[in-house]
Amino acid sequence: YLAARSQRRQLAYQDKVRSDEQKHDEDMARLKSKRSCYVQFMATARNYRLEILNLLHSPSEKPDRQPLEQARREFVACFAEAQLVASPDVLSKLEPFNLGLAAVYHGYANGQRGTGIIHGNAFEIVDQSLKDIWDNQWQAMRESMRRDLAAQ
């Protein structure tokens, strides 16, 4: 009887250890996936910003918008993925950041009025808006992501 009881305890302990290891492995995989998503989001956001700046400062009469449009599509896809994995705190920083970049993009597009050249004070507004997003939201968003990853 004691041997059977001891064996049951040993088997239960082994099951618990396996279950704990599996949970740990799943948690690590989720953390790795979330980290990858955040890194990709940050990289595409930077690229999107750079493409906006490239067009703003382009000396060309008809600058090529394809790199901007590609960067925008990549950013939108990464933002959608980040919305699925972000903690509520991170999400509260991502959404205004996304809205700010969308406003900058539309400010640029509206400022062009189809000519390829941004007109009037639209250049200064778009340039300052982009600077404000980076100065006021980028750091807080990044820190929120770092906290989220450390909490896992």
Salt bridges, closest charged atoms under 4 A:
ASP15 OD1 - ARG18 NH2 2.54
ASP20 OD2 - LYS16 NZ 3.04
ASP27 OD2 - LYS23 NZ 2.95
ASP27 OD1 - ARG30 NH2 2.59
GLU69 OE2 - ARG65 NH2 2.72
ASP89 OD1 - LYS93 NZ 3.09
ASP89 OD2 - ARG147 NH2 3.12
ASP127 OD1 - HIS57 NE2 3.73
ASP135 OD2 - LYS131 NZ 2.59
GLU143 OE2 - ARG142 NH2 3.83
ASP148 OD2 - LYS34 NZ 3.04
